[in-house]
Amino acid sequence: MNWIGAILLISACSLIGFDHANRLKKRPEQLLLLKNALQIMEAEIIYSQFPISDICLHIANQISKPVDVFFNNIGVQMKNNNQLDSLWKEEIEQLDISSSLDRKDLDILRQFGATLGHYDLDQQQKQLQLTLLHLDRLLTEAQNNYLLFSKVYRGIGILTGILLALILI
């Protein structure tokens, strides 16, 4: 009976370590999706000059989860409500729950959302370029963190489970 408990404890701690490593793996992928979405937004703002709601819906059709849900919700809700600032903040909170993005990633999105729709075309393009530059930096950081810490989290999870099992047996 003790062995079954020990195996369950080791498995649970290992799963926690693997989950943390998986979040590290997903973060660069999601940052890349976000970067692609903002590049699409830049092109749409400059060349098509559609309303933000249409641009967000167009982006949602081209990007995969969880970033597509973010832009889709903004696009749909913008049709009924013109409060882009509050919608953007609400959807960032939802993105925080459903994604592996870090607080720093979401802060950059918040800053960009605060400027969205408040400037002329040239200033808006500069804001998009600045945001993309920040996302590039965070993408490099996220890739480095994955390479450095994913094995560490897996190992710590397994070793913590073994240590707790040995202490309790």
N, C-alpha and C positions, 0 to 999 in steps of 0.2 A: 504494500500500500504506500509505503514511503517513496518507493521508486516512481510510482505513477505521479505522485505530487511533485517530485523533483523534475521529472520530464516535463510536466505541465508548466512548472515555474521557469525552467530553462527555455521552453518554447515561447512563453509569453514575453520574457525579457528579450529574446532574440527577435521576435516580431516587432517589438518597440524599436529596437535598433535598426532593423531593416526598413521600418516605416520612415524613420528620420532620414535614412540614406535615400529612400525613394523620393522624399520631398526635395532633397538636395539635387536629385537627378531631374525632377520636373521643373524646377525653377528656371534653369537656362532655356529650356524648351518654351516655357510660357513667356519669358522675357523676349525671346525671338518672335513669338506670335504677336506680342504687343508692339514690338518694333515694326514688324511688317504691317500691322494694322495702322499705325501712325504714318507710315510711309504711304499707304493707300489713301489715308485721310489727307495728307499733304497734296497728293496728286489730284484728288477730287476737289479740294478747296481751290487750288490754283487753276485747274483746267476746266472743270465742269461748273464750278460755282453753284452747286446745288445747295439747298438748305441742309443744316447739320443733321436733321432727323433722317433725311434721305441718304446722306453720306454714311451715317452710322448703320443703317439697314444694309447698305451696299457692302460695307466692311464685314458685317455679321455673316453675309452669304459667302465670303471668301476666306474666312478664318475659322479655325476649329476651336473646340472647347478648351478652357472656360472663357476665353477672351471673346468669342462670338456671342455668348450670352450677355456679356457686359454691354457690347455695342448694340445688340438687338433690343435689349430692355430700354436703353437710352433712346434709340430710334423710335420705338413704339410709343413710349411715354411722352416723347417730344411732340408727337402728333396731337396729343390732348393737352399738354402743358408746356408752356414756354420757359419754365424755370430751369434752364440748363445747369446752373450752378448747383442747385439742390439735388437735381437728378443725378448729376455726376458724382457728388459726394455719397449719395445713397447707394449707387451702383458700385462704387469703390468698396464700400463696406461689405456688400454682397460678394464682390470679387475676393476680398480678404478671406472670407469664409470658404469659398469654393476653390481657391487656387493655392498654389505653393509659393506665391509671391511674398517677398519680405516687406517689412514696414517701410524700408527705404524706397523700394520699388513703388509702393502705393503712394508715398509722399510725393514722388516725382509726378505721378499721375494726377494727384490732387492739385499740385502747383500748375500743371498744364491745363487742367480743367477750369481753374480760376481765370485763366487768360482766354479760354476758348470763346470766340464770338465777340470779344471786347475790342479788338484791334482791326485795322485795315488789313488788306491782303498781304502786303509786304511784312508787316509786323507779325502777323499770324504765322507766316512761313518761317520767320526767324525764331518764333517761339517753338514751332514744331522741330526745327533743326536743333535747337538747344535741348529739347526734351529727348530727341534721338541720340544726341551726344551723351547725355546722362545715361540713357538706357544702354548704350554701347559699353560704357564704363562698368555699369552694374552687371551686364552680361559677362564681361571678362571676369569680374569678381566672382560671379556665381559659378562659372565653369571651373575656376581655380578652387573654389570651396568644395565643389563636387569631387574633384580629383583628390584633394587633400583629406577631406573628412568623411567621405562615404564609407570607406573601409574601416575607419576608426569607429563610426557609429555602429556598424555591424559587429565589429569585434567587441566593443564595449557591451553591447546588448547580450551577446552570447556569454561573455565572461562574467557579467553581472548575474546572469541567470545561474551559471555554474557556482559562483561564489555564494549566492543566497541558498542554493540547494545544499551545498556543503555545510553551511552554517546551520541550516534547519534540520539536517539529518543527524 
